């Protein structure tokens, strides 16, 4: 295999931990930030691990990019401690309030400036599911993209990607660089950086890009350039629980108890003081009555 230096750009995105309960804003168009735990999207970390492994075999470099406020610097430093060579945080207050179209326009501009051989990120977000922004940005740049990627092999600019299909099937896709790879979560185990690497990353300077570095007009970004309108947020309807209708011939208090118990009848406890042989026979009768032996005889 011919080793050719490649440049890989990894997009790290912030996600909210889906476990804590969320609260909606007063207008109902968003989620309150208070009480939320922000984490790095797990699928993006898998994409970073795949990029680092590919860069090691191809003698390449990895640039990590994130779009958001200053708190995302922790994600960039984590990526540097894992082995990335360059970290860029892109943010301006004008980016807030955008939709998938404006975010794709911003990401496409980053691809145009950095000119990577690969642009890698996660296939899905842990809190919101599918994210159309990387695919839209690739379409704007006219480069192919592969979703649900599990593994990648690059030889002389020819790329073979193993991707996940429906019902657990696998598909091998051939493409060329430049391309965008959207990796499936748990496709690999992200490496754990050493303490020395973490301390070094804390002292490594991070690049910060704004409107001047991107060269995009404000009218095309954020809420000014958004095409899609806001939609109200709502909580999903809980699944109704099946309630067994009590027997109408029972007294009222027994029917109330049946409703409160959900129709589950308590098992009758029995205590038998018999010999060992009789104990075996009794156990066999109980198991046979419960259908564990399928009605077979001893």
Buried (B, 14 or more C-beta within 10 A) or exposed (E): EEEBEBBBBBBBBBBBEEEEEBEBEEEEEEBEEEEBEBBBBBBBBBBBBBBBBBBEEBEBBBBBBBBBEEEBBBBBBBBBBBBBBBBBBBBBEBBEBBBBBBBBBBBBBBBEEBEBBBBBBBBBBBBEEEBEBBBBBBBBBEBBBBBBBBBBEBEEEEBEBBBBEEEEEEEEBEBEBBBBBBBBBEBBEBBEBEEEBBEBBEEBEBEBBEBEBBEBEEEBBBEEBBEEEEEEEEEEEEEEEEEEEBEEEEEEEEBEEBEEEEEEEEEEEEEEEEEEEEEEEEEBEEEBEEEEEEEEEE
